[in-house]
Amino acid sequence: MMNLIMSSFMIITILILLIILLTLISKKSFMDREKSSPFECGFDPINSSRIPFSLHFFLMAVIFLIFDVEIVLILPITIIFKYSVIWEWMLSSIMFIMILILGLYHEWYHGMIEWAN
């Protein structure tokens, strides 16, 4: 029991010494208004947070996410090809790619892909 108490005391002592040592040798930095404020993707955190952002930028981000998920779904198709009948694989692949092409055409037709309006 005494050995456990001595070990605990030594560990606490070493931790306190390390905290003091690291506090003394750490790089001191002056508190800066820009460094202490959060950075939010180009928005100025000092001004009002209710400033409207570009809806076009939001739609472009959603389109990017859709096509990013599409890559994750297309990659396993090559692995499935080994274990399935070829006409099932071709049919599912063509259906999936046609849905993506129709979605891309819809976005293009409505001008969502063009950045400058």
N, CA, C and O atoms as a MOPAC input file, in Angstrom:
PM7 MOZYME 1SCF
protein

 N      0.83100 1    -1.19300 1     0.00000 1
 C      0.00000 1     0.00000 1     0.00000 1
 C      0.87300 1     1.25400 1     0.00000 1
 O      0.59000 1     2.23100 1    -0.69300 1
 N      1.93000 1     1.19900 1     0.78800 1
 C      2.84000 1     2.33600 1     0.86300 1
 C      3.54900 1     2.56400 1    -0.47900 1
 O      3.83500 1     3.69900 1    -0.86200 1
 N      3.82300 1     1.46400 1    -1.17700 1
 C      4.47700 1     1.55600 1    -2.47700 1
 C      3.56400 1     2.25700 1    -3.48500 1
 O      4.04200 1     3.04300 1    -4.30300 1
 N      2.27700 1     1.98600 1    -3.43700 1
 C      1.30200 1     2.62700 1    -4.32200 1
 C      1.20700 1     4.12500 1    -4.03900 1
 O      1.13600 1     4.92300 1    -4.97300 1
 N      1.20400 1     4.50900 1    -2.79100 1
 C      1.13900 1     5.92300 1    -2.41600 1
 C      2.39000 1     6.65400 1    -2.86900 1
 O      2.30100 1     7.77300 1    -3.37300 1
 N      3.55100 1     6.04100 1    -2.70000 1
 C      4.81800 1     6.66900 1    -3.11700 1
 C      4.88200 1     6.81300 1    -4.63700 1
 O      5.35000 1     7.83000 1    -5.14900 1
 N      4.41100 1     5.79000 1    -5.35500 1
 C      4.40000 1     5.86600 1    -6.82200 1
 C      3.46500 1     6.98000 1    -7.28700 1
 O      3.81000 1     7.74100 1    -8.19200 1
 N      2.30200 1     7.07900 1    -6.68300 1
 C      1.35400 1     8.13400 1    -7.05300 1
 C      1.93500 1     9.50500 1    -6.75900 1
 O      1.79400 1    10.42500 1    -7.56500 1
 N      2.58000 1     9.64900 1    -5.62900 1
 C      3.20200 1    10.92900 1    -5.26700 1
 C      4.30800 1    11.29700 1    -6.24700 1
 O      4.42900 1    12.45900 1    -6.63500 1
 N      5.11100 1    10.32300 1    -6.64800 1
 C      6.18800 1    10.59400 1    -7.61800 1
 C      5.61500 1    11.00700 1    -8.97500 1
 O      6.12300 1    11.93200 1    -9.61000 1
 N      4.57800 1    10.33300 1    -9.41100 1
 C      3.97500 1    10.66200 1   -10.70100 1
 C      3.38800 1    12.06800 1   -10.67300 1
 O      3.57800 1    12.83000 1   -11.62200 1
 N      2.68900 1    12.42300 1    -9.61700 1
 C      2.10600 1    13.76800 1    -9.50500 1
 C      3.20300 1    14.81600 1    -9.45000 1
 O      3.07100 1    15.87700 1   -10.05900 1
 N      4.27700 1    14.54200 1    -8.73600 1
 C      5.39900 1    15.47900 1    -8.64800 1
 C      6.05100 1    15.68500 1   -10.00700 1
 O      6.34600 1    16.81700 1   -10.39000 1
 N      6.27700 1    14.60100 1   -10.73500 1
 C      6.88000 1    14.72000 1   -12.07000 1
 C      5.96400 1    15.49600 1   -13.00300 1
 O      6.44400 1    16.31400 1   -13.78700 1
 N      4.66700 1    15.26200 1   -12.93900 1
 C      3.72600 1    15.99200 1   -13.79500 1
 C      3.72300 1    17.48400 1   -13.48200 1
 O      3.70600 1    18.30900 1   -14.39500 1
 N      3.73800 1    17.82900 1   -12.21500 1
 C      3.75800 1    19.25500 1   -11.84000 1
 C      5.06000 1    19.90100 1   -12.29900 1
 O      5.04600 1    21.02900 1   -12.79300 1
 N      6.18100 1    19.20600 1   -12.14500 1
 C      7.46600 1    19.74900 1   -12.61200 1
 C      7.47900 1    19.93000 1   -14.12500 1
 O      7.99700 1    20.92700 1   -14.62700 1
 N      6.91800 1    18.98000 1   -14.84700 1
 C      6.85600 1    19.11400 1   -16.30500 1
 C      5.96100 1    20.28000 1   -16.72700 1
 O      6.29800 1    21.01000 1   -17.65900 1
 N      4.85700 1    20.45800 1   -16.06900 1
 C      3.96600 1    21.58000 1   -16.39500 1
 C      4.68000 1    22.90900 1   -16.15400 1
 O      4.59500 1    23.81400 1   -16.98300 1
 N      5.37800 1    23.03200 1   -15.03500 1
 C      6.11600 1    24.27100 1   -14.72500 1
 C      7.22800 1    24.48600 1   -15.73600 1
 O      7.40500 1    25.59900 1   -16.23200 1
 N      7.98800 1    23.42900 1   -16.05200 1
 C      9.08400 1    23.54800 1   -17.00700 1
 C      8.58300 1    23.94100 1   -18.39400 1
 O      9.16200 1    24.81700 1   -19.03600 1
 N      7.52500 1    23.30600 1   -18.85500 1
 C      6.99200 1    23.62900 1   -20.18200 1
 C      6.38800 1    25.02600 1   -20.23000 1
 O      6.44100 1    25.68200 1   -21.27000 1
 N      5.82700 1    25.48400 1   -19.14500 1
 C      5.30000 1    26.84600 1   -19.10400 1
 C      6.43700 1    27.86100 1   -19.19700 1
 O      6.29200 1    28.90100 1   -19.83800 1
 N      7.55400 1    27.56300 1   -18.56600 1
 C      8.69000 1    28.48600 1   -18.58400 1
 C      9.37900 1    28.53000 1   -19.94700 1
 O      9.80200 1    29.60000 1   -20.38600 1
 N      9.49900 1    27.39400 1   -20.61700 1
 C     10.24500 1    27.38900 1   -21.88200 1
 C      9.35900 1    27.56400 1   -23.10900 1
 O      9.86500 1    27.63200 1   -24.22900 1
 N      8.04400 1    27.63800 1   -22.91600 1
 C      7.16200 1    27.78100 1   -24.06800 1
 C      7.33200 1    29.15100 1   -24.69800 1
 O      7.69900 1    30.12100 1   -24.03500 1
 N      7.05800 1    29.20800 1   -25.99400 1
 C      7.16600 1    30.45300 1   -26.73600 1
 C      6.02300 1    31.36900 1   -26.31300 1
 O      4.84900 1    31.00800 1   -26.40100 1
 N      6.38300 1    32.52600 1   -25.86400 1
 C      5.35800 1    33.49200 1   -25.46000 1
 C      4.82200 1    34.19300 1   -26.70900 1
 O      5.58900 1    34.65700 1   -27.55300 1
 N      3.53200 1    34.25900 1   -26.80800 1
 C      2.93200 1    34.97200 1   -27.93500 1
 C      2.01700 1    36.05500 1   -27.37500 1
 O      1.32900 1    35.86600 1   -26.37100 1
 N      2.03400 1    37.16700 1   -28.04300 1
 C      1.18100 1    38.26800 1   -27.63700 1
 C     -0.23400 1    37.99900 1   -28.14000 1
 O     -0.43000 1    37.50800 1   -29.25100 1
 N     -1.18500 1    38.32000 1   -27.32900 1
 C     -2.56800 1    38.12400 1   -27.74100 1
 C     -2.88900 1    39.10400 1   -28.86400 1
 O     -2.80200 1    40.32100 1   -28.70100 1
 N     -3.25800 1    38.54300 1   -29.99500 1
 C     -3.57300 1    39.33700 1   -31.16700 1
 C     -5.05800 1    39.15300 1   -31.47500 1
 O     -5.60300 1    38.06200 1   -31.31300 1
 N     -5.69800 1    40.21900 1   -31.91400 1
 C     -7.14200 1    40.15100 1   -32.17700 1
 C     -7.45200 1    39.14500 1   -33.28400 1
 O     -8.42900 1    38.40300 1   -33.18400 1
 N     -6.63400 1    39.11100 1   -34.33700 1
 C     -6.87800 1    38.19300 1   -35.44000 1
 C     -6.57400 1    36.75100 1   -35.05200 1
 O     -7.26500 1    35.82900 1   -35.48500 1
 N     -5.54300 1    36.55700 1   -34.24200 1
 C     -5.17600 1    35.19500 1   -33.86200 1
 C     -6.16100 1    34.59500 1   -32.86400 1
 O     -6.37500 1    33.38300 1   -32.86500 1
 N     -6.74600 1    35.40100 1   -32.03800 1
 C     -7.66300 1    34.86600 1   -31.03800 1
 C     -9.08900 1    34.71700 1   -31.56300 1
 O     -9.93100 1    34.11700 1   -30.89600 1
 N     -9.37000 1    35.26000 1   -32.75800 1
 C    -10.71400 1    35.13700 1   -33.31300 1
 C    -10.77200 1    33.92300 1   -34.23900 1
 O     -9.76300 1    33.56100 1   -34.84400 1
 N    -11.93300 1    33.29600 1   -34.35600 1
 C    -12.04500 1    32.11400 1   -35.21800 1
 C    -12.02000 1    32.50500 1   -36.68700 1
 O    -12.44500 1    33.60100 1   -37.05500 1
 N    -11.52300 1    31.61000 1   -37.51900 1
 C    -11.50000 1    31.82900 1   -38.96400 1
 C    -12.60300 1    31.00900 1   -39.58700 1
 O    -12.65600 1    29.79400 1   -39.39500 1
 N    -13.48100 1    31.64900 1   -40.32700 1
 C    -14.62100 1    30.96200 1   -40.91500 1
 C    -14.65900 1    31.15300 1   -42.42300 1
 O    -15.45800 1    31.94900 1   -42.91800 1
 N    -13.84700 1    30.47100 1   -43.13700 1
 C    -13.91700 1    30.35300 1   -44.59800 1
 C    -14.09400 1    31.69200 1   -45.31900 1
 O    -14.96200 1    31.81400 1   -46.18400 1
 N    -13.31100 1    32.66400 1   -44.98700 1
 C    -13.36200 1    33.92700 1   -45.68300 1
 C    -14.33500 1    34.92700 1   -45.11900 1
 O    -14.33400 1    36.07800 1   -45.55600 1
 N    -15.17200 1    34.54800 1   -44.16500 1
 C    -16.07900 1    35.49000 1   -43.53600 1
 C    -15.32800 1    36.25300 1   -42.45600 1
 O    -14.50000 1    35.68000 1   -41.74900 1
 N    -15.60900 1    37.52000 1   -42.32700 1
 C    -14.98100 1    38.32500 1   -41.28600 1
 C    -15.71500 1    38.07200 1   -39.97200 1
 O    -16.88200 1    38.44400 1   -39.85100 1
 N    -15.06800 1    37.45000 1   -38.98500 1
 C    -15.77400 1    37.11100 1   -37.74900 1
 C    -16.06000 1    38.31500 1   -36.86800 1
 O    -16.84400 1    38.20900 1   -35.92400 1
 N    -15.44300 1    39.46000 1   -37.15300 1
 C    -15.63800 1    40.65500 1   -36.33700 1
 C    -16.97600 1    41.31500 1   -36.67200 1
 O    -17.65400 1    41.84000 1   -35.78800 1
 N    -17.34800 1    41.28600 1   -37.94300 1
 C    -18.60300 1    41.90900 1   -38.37200 1
 C    -19.79000 1    41.00700 1   -38.04300 1
 O    -19.64100 1    39.96800 1   -37.40000 1
 N    -20.93600 1    41.41600 1   -38.48600 1
 C    -22.16600 1    40.67600 1   -38.21900 1
 C    -22.12500 1    39.29200 1   -38.86700 1
 O    -21.62500 1    39.13400 1   -39.98100 1
 N    -22.64500 1    38.31300 1   -38.17300 1
 C    -22.65400 1    36.96100 1   -38.72100 1
 C    -23.85900 1    36.72400 1   -39.62200 1
 O    -23.99800 1    35.63900 1   -40.18700 1
 N    -24.71200 1    37.69300 1   -39.76200 1
 C    -25.91500 1    37.54300 1   -40.57900 1
 C    -25.76000 1    38.10900 1   -41.98700 1
 O    -26.75600 1    38.35500 1   -42.66600 1
 N    -24.53100 1    38.31500 1   -42.42800 1
 C    -24.30800 1    38.79900 1   -43.78600 1
 C    -24.59200 1    37.65000 1   -44.74600 1
 O    -24.05500 1    36.55800 1   -44.55900 1
 N    -25.41900 1    37.86200 1   -45.76700 1
 C    -25.74200 1    36.75500 1   -46.68000 1
 C    -24.52000 1    36.36300 1   -47.51500 1
 O    -23.72800 1    37.21400 1   -47.92100 1
 N    -24.38800 1    35.08400 1   -47.75700 1
 C    -23.29800 1    34.60100 1   -48.59500 1
 C    -23.87100 1    34.18900 1   -49.94200 1
 O    -25.08600 1    34.11200 1   -50.12100 1
 N    -22.99300 1    33.93300 1   -50.86500 1
 C    -23.40100 1    33.62200 1   -52.22800 1
 C    -24.09800 1    32.26800 1   -52.29000 1
 O    -23.52200 1    31.24500 1   -51.91900 1
 N    -25.32800 1    32.27100 1   -52.75500 1
 C    -26.06400 1    31.02500 1   -52.92500 1
 C    -25.43000 1    30.18000 1   -54.02200 1
 O    -25.48900 1    28.95100 1   -53.98300 1
 N    -24.82900 1    30.84000 1   -54.98900 1
 C    -24.16500 1    30.12400 1   -56.07500 1
 C    -22.97600 1    29.32400 1   -55.54000 1
 O    -22.72700 1    28.19800 1   -55.97200 1
 N    -22.24900 1    29.91800 1   -54.59800 1
 C    -21.13600 1    29.20200 1   -53.97100 1
 C    -21.64800 1    27.97100 1   -53.23100 1
 O    -21.02000 1    26.91300 1   -53.29100 1
 N    -22.76700 1    28.08900 1   -52.54000 1
 C    -23.36100 1    26.95600 1   -51.82900 1
 C    -23.76900 1    25.85900 1   -52.80200 1
 O    -23.51200 1    24.68400 1   -52.54100 1
 N    -24.40600 1    26.22000 1   -53.92800 1
 C    -24.81700 1    25.22300 1   -54.91400 1
 C    -23.61300 1    24.52300 1   -55.52500 1
 O    -23.65700 1    23.32300 1   -55.79300 1
 N    -22.53200 1    25.27500 1   -55.74600 1
 C    -21.31600 1    24.67500 1   -56.29300 1
 C    -20.72900 1    23.67000 1   -55.30100 1
 O    -20.21800 1    22.62500 1   -55.70500 1
 N    -20.80000 1    23.98000 1   -54.01600 1
 C    -20.30300 1    23.04700 1   -52.99700 1
 C    -21.16600 1    21.79100 1   -52.95200 1
 O    -20.63700 1    20.69100 1   -52.79100 1
 N    -22.47300 1    21.93100 1   -53.09000 1
 C    -23.35900 1    20.76600 1   -53.09600 1
 C    -23.08800 1    19.89800 1   -54.32300 1
 O    -23.05900 1    18.67200 1   -54.22000 1
 N    -22.88800 1    20.52700 1   -55.48600 1
 C    -22.56500 1    19.76900 1   -56.69600 1
 C    -21.25000 1    19.01800 1   -56.51900 1
 O    -21.13100 1    17.86600 1   -56.93400 1
 N    -20.27100 1    19.66300 1   -55.91000 1
 C    -18.99000 1    18.99500 1   -55.64700 1
 C    -19.19800 1    17.77300 1   -54.75600 1
 O    -18.62300 1    16.71500 1   -55.01400 1
 N    -20.01200 1    17.90700 1   -53.71500 1
 C    -20.25600 1    16.77500 1   -52.82200 1
 C    -20.95800 1    15.63400 1   -53.54300 1
 O    -20.64800 1    14.46600 1   -53.30900 1
 N    -21.89300 1    15.96100 1   -54.41000 1
 C    -22.60200 1    14.92500 1   -55.16300 1
 C    -21.62500 1    14.14200 1   -56.02700 1
 O    -21.65900 1    12.91200 1   -56.03900 1
 N    -20.75500 1    14.84100 1   -56.75100 1
 C    -19.83200 1    14.14700 1   -57.62400 1
 C    -18.70100 1    13.47900 1   -56.84400 1
 O    -18.08500 1    12.53600 1   -57.34200 1
 N    -18.42500 1    13.94800 1   -55.64400 1
 C    -17.45000 1    13.28100 1   -54.79100 1
 C    -18.01800 1    11.95100 1   -54.30600 1
 O    -17.31200 1    10.94400 1   -54.29200 1
 N    -19.26800 1    11.94200 1   -53.91500 1
 C    -19.92100 1    10.69800 1   -53.49400 1
 C    -20.07200 1     9.75900 1   -54.68700 1
 O    -20.00600 1     8.53900 1   -54.53400 1
 N    -20.26900 1    10.31700 1   -55.85200 1
 C    -20.38100 1     9.50600 1   -57.06700 1
 C    -19.10900 1     8.71300 1   -57.31600 1
 O    -19.17800 1     7.55400 1   -57.72400 1
 N    -17.96600 1     9.30700 1   -57.08400 1
 C    -16.69600 1     8.58700 1   -57.25400 1
 C    -16.62000 1     7.42200 1   -56.27000 1
 O    -16.17000 1     6.33400 1   -56.62900 1
 N    -17.05300 1     7.64500 1   -55.04800 1
 C    -17.03200 1     6.58300 1   -54.04300 1
 C    -17.96500 1     5.44400 1   -54.44100 1
 O    -17.68800 1     4.28600 1   -54.13000 1
 N    -19.05800 1     5.75300 1   -55.11800 1
 C    -19.98900 1     4.70600 1   -55.53700 1
 C    -19.54900 1     4.00400 1   -56.81700 1
 O    -19.87100 1     2.83300 1   -57.01900 1
 N    -18.81900 1     4.70200 1   -57.68100 1
 C    -18.39100 1     4.09100 1   -58.94600 1
 C    -17.19600 1     3.15400 1   -58.74600 1
 O    -17.09500 1     2.14100 1   -59.43900 1
 N    -16.30900 1     3.46100 1   -57.83300 1
 C    -15.11100 1     2.63500 1   -57.66600 1
 C    -15.41100 1     1.17100 1   -57.34500 1
 O    -14.73700 1     0.30100 1   -57.89700 1
 N    -16.37500 1     0.85000 1   -56.49200 1
 C    -16.64300 1    -0.57300 1   -56.23300 1
 C    -17.27600 1    -1.31900 1   -57.40500 1
 O    -17.35700 1    -2.54700 1   -57.36800 1
 N    -17.72200 1    -0.62100 1   -58.43400 1
 C    -18.33900 1    -1.29400 1   -59.57800 1
 C    -17.34700 1    -2.25100 1   -60.23200 1
 O    -17.74300 1    -3.31800 1   -60.70100 1
 N    -16.08000 1    -1.89100 1   -60.27200 1
 C    -15.08400 1    -2.77400 1   -60.88500 1
 C    -14.90300 1    -4.04900 1   -60.07200 1
 O    -14.62400 1    -5.10700 1   -60.63600 1
 N    -15.05700 1    -3.96100 1   -58.77000 1
 C    -14.93900 1    -5.15400 1   -57.92900 1
 C    -16.18000 1    -6.03000 1   -58.08300 1
 O    -16.07200 1    -7.25600 1   -58.09800 1
 N    -17.34700 1    -5.41700 1   -58.19600 1
 C    -18.59600 1    -6.16200 1   -58.35700 1
 C    -18.60200 1    -6.90300 1   -59.69700 1
 O    -19.22300 1    -7.95800 1   -59.83100 1
 N    -17.90900 1    -6.34200 1   -60.67600 1
 C    -17.86500 1    -6.94900 1   -62.00500 1
 C    -17.36900 1    -8.39400 1   -61.94500 1
 O    -17.83100 1    -9.23300 1   -62.71900 1
 N    -16.44700 1    -8.69300 1   -61.04800 1
 C    -15.88900 1   -10.04400 1   -60.94500 1
 C    -16.92100 1   -11.06000 1   -60.46000 1
 O    -16.86000 1   -12.23400 1   -60.82700 1
 N    -17.86800 1   -10.61100 1   -59.63800 1
 C    -18.75900 1   -11.53700 1   -58.95700 1
 C    -20.19400 1   -11.54100 1   -59.48700 1
 O    -21.05700 1   -12.19600 1   -58.90200 1
 N    -20.46300 1   -10.83700 1   -60.56100 1
 C    -21.84200 1   -10.79200 1   -61.04900 1
 C    -21.88500 1   -11.10500 1   -62.53900 1
 O    -20.86200 1   -11.16400 1   -63.22000 1
 N    -23.09100 1   -11.29800 1   -63.00800 1
 C    -23.30800 1   -11.54400 1   -64.43300 1
 C    -23.06100 1   -10.22900 1   -65.16800 1
 O    -23.41400 1    -9.15500 1   -64.67900 1
 N    -22.45700 1   -10.32600 1   -66.33300 1
 C    -22.02500 1    -9.10600 1   -67.03100 1
 C    -23.19100 1    -8.20800 1   -67.41300 1
 O    -23.05200 1    -6.98600 1   -67.35700 1
 N    -24.33600 1    -8.76200 1   -67.80000 1
 C    -25.44000 1    -7.89000 1   -68.20400 1
 C    -26.04500 1    -7.15600 1   -67.01000 1
 O    -26.52500 1    -6.03300 1   -67.16300 1
 N    -26.03000 1    -7.77200 1   -65.81700 1
 C    -26.49100 1    -7.06300 1   -64.62000 1
 C    -25.55000 1    -5.92000 1   -64.27700 1
 O    -25.97600 1    -4.82400 1   -63.91200 1
 N    -24.27600 1    -6.20100 1   -64.40100 1
 C    -23.26800 1    -5.17600 1   -64.10500 1
 C    -23.37700 1    -4.01400 1   -65.08100 1
 O    -23.33700 1    -2.85200 1   -64.67700 1
 N    -23.51500 1    -4.32800 1   -66.36900 1
 C    -23.62100 1    -3.28200 1   -67.37900 1
 C    -24.89700 1    -2.45700 1   -67.18400 1
 O    -24.87000 1    -1.23200 1   -67.29800 1
 N    -25.99600 1    -3.12200 1   -66.89400 1
 C    -27.26700 1    -2.42100 1   -66.70600 1
 C    -27.20000 1    -1.47600 1   -65.50900 1
 O    -27.61900 1    -0.32300 1   -65.60900 1
 N    -26.68000 1    -1.95000 1   -64.38300 1
 C    -26.59200 1    -1.07800 1   -63.20800 1
 C    -25.60300 1     0.06200 1   -63.42800 1
 O    -25.84900 1     1.18500 1   -62.98800 1
 N    -24.49500 1    -0.21100 1   -64.09800 1
 C    -23.50700 1     0.84400 1   -64.37000 1
 C    -24.08300 1     1.90700 1   -65.29900 1
 O    -23.91100 1     3.10300 1   -65.06200 1
 N    -24.76700 1     1.47200 1   -66.35400 1
 C    -25.34400 1     2.42500 1   -67.31500 1
 C    -26.44100 1     3.25500 1   -66.65900 1
 O    -26.53600 1     4.45800 1   -66.90200 1
 N    -27.27200 1     2.62200 1   -65.82800 1
 C    -28.32800 1     3.37000 1   -65.12700 1
 C    -27.71900 1     4.41900 1   -64.20100 1
 O    -28.17100 1     5.56400 1   -64.17000 1
 N    -26.70400 1     4.03100 1   -63.45500 1
 C    -26.06800 1     4.96300 1   -62.52200 1
 C    -25.42800 1     6.13600 1   -63.26100 1
 O    -25.58400 1     7.28600 1   -62.85300 1
 N    -24.71700 1     5.85400 1   -64.33400 1
 C    -24.05400 1     6.92100 1   -65.08800 1
 C    -25.08700 1     7.79500 1   -65.80700 1
 O    -24.87900 1     9.00200 1   -65.93300 1
 N    -26.18500 1     7.22000 1   -66.27500 1
 C    -27.23200 1     8.02700 1   -66.92400 1
 C    -27.88600 1     8.98600 1   -65.93200 1
 O    -28.18200 1    10.12900 1   -66.28100 1
 N    -28.11200 1     8.53400 1   -64.70700 1
 C    -28.67700 1     9.42900 1   -63.68800 1
 C    -27.72200 1    10.59100 1   -63.42800 1
 O    -28.15700 1    11.73400 1   -63.28500 1
 N    -26.42800 1    10.30500 1   -63.36500 1
 C    -25.44900 1    11.38000 1   -63.15600 1
 C    -25.39900 1    12.33700 1   -64.34000 1
 O    -25.30400 1    13.55000 1   -64.15700 1
 N    -25.46200 1    11.79700 1   -65.54900 1
 C    -25.42200 1    12.66100 1   -66.74200 1
 C    -26.67500 1    13.52800 1   -66.81700 1
 O    -26.59000 1    14.70600 1   -67.16500 1
 N    -27.84000 1    12.95800 1   -66.49200 1
 C    -29.07000 1    13.75600 1   -66.49200 1
 C    -29.01400 1    14.85000 1   -65.42100 1
 O    -29.47600 1    15.96600 1   -65.65600 1
 N    -28.45600 1    14.54000 1   -64.25900 1
 C    -28.29400 1    15.55700 1   -63.21600 1
 C    -27.35200 1    16.66300 1   -63.65100 1
 O    -27.60700 1    17.84100 1   -63.40500 1
 N    -26.25300 1    16.27500 1   -64.30300 1
 C    -25.30600 1    17.27700 1   -64.80600 1
 C    -25.95800 1    18.15200 1   -65.88000 1
 O    -25.75800 1    19.36700 1   -65.89500 1
 N    -26.73500 1    17.54000 1   -66.77800 1
 C    -27.43100 1    18.31600 1   -67.79600 1
 C    -28.42500 1    19.29000 1   -67.16300 1
 O    -28.53000 1    20.43900 1   -67.59100 1
 N    -29.14800 1    18.83200 1   -66.15000 1
 C    -30.10700 1    19.69500 1   -65.45600 1
 C    -29.39800 1    20.89500 1   -64.82200 1
 O    -29.88500 1    22.02100 1   -64.92200 1
 N    -28.25800 1    20.66500 1   -64.17200 1
 C    -27.50400 1    21.76500 1   -63.56700 1
 C    -26.96700 1    22.71600 1   -64.63200 1
 O    -26.96700 1    23.93200 1   -64.43900 1
 N    -26.51700 1    22.17200 1   -65.74100 1
 C    -25.98100 1    22.98800 1   -66.81700 1
 C    -27.08800 1    23.81000 1   -67.46200 1
 O    -26.89300 1    24.98600 1   -67.77000 1
 N    -28.26300 1    23.19000 1   -67.66900 1
 C    -29.39400 1    23.86900 1   -68.30700 1
 C    -29.88200 1    25.05200 1   -67.46200 1
 O    -30.26700 1    26.08500 1   -68.01000 1
 N    -29.86700 1    24.90900 1   -66.15200 1
 C    -30.32500 1    25.97000 1   -65.27100 1
 C    -29.22000 1    26.94800 1   -64.88300 1
 O    -29.45400 1    27.85200 1   -64.08200 1
 N    -28.02800 1    26.78300 1   -65.43500 1
 C    -26.94400 1    27.73300 1   -65.21500 1
 C    -26.27500 1    27.64400 1   -63.85200 1
 O    -25.67600 1    28.61700 1   -63.39400 1
 N    -26.36700 1    26.50500 1   -63.20400 1
 C    -25.75700 1    26.37600 1   -61.88500 1
 C    -24.24800 1    26.20200 1   -61.96100 1
 O    -23.54500 1    26.47900 1   -60.98900 1
 N    -23.74800 1    25.75400 1   -63.08600 1
 C    -22.31600 1    25.48500 1   -63.21500 1
 C    -21.55500 1    26.74200 1   -63.60300 1
 O    -20.37300 1    26.86800 1   -63.28500 1
 N    -22.21300 1    27.67300 1   -64.28400 1
 C    -21.54500 1    28.91800 1   -64.68500 1
 C    -21.36300 1    29.79600 1   -63.46500 1
 O    -22.32000 1    30.07800 1   -62.74400 1
 N    -20.12200 1    30.23100 1   -63.23300 1
 C    -19.83500 1    31.01000 1   -62.02900 1
 C    -20.28900 1    32.45200 1   -62.18500 1
 O    -20.89100 1    33.00300 1   -61.26400 1
 N    -20.02300 1    33.06600 1   -63.30100 1
 C    -20.36700 1    34.48700 1   -63.50400 1
 C    -21.72900 1    34.58900 1   -64.19000 1
 O    -21.94400 1    34.03600 1   -65.26900 1
 N    -22.64100 1    35.31100 1   -63.53500 1
 C    -23.96800 1    35.53200 1   -64.12000 1
 C    -24.13200 1    36.95600 1   -64.54000 1
 O    -25.18600 1    37.33100 1   -65.05400 1

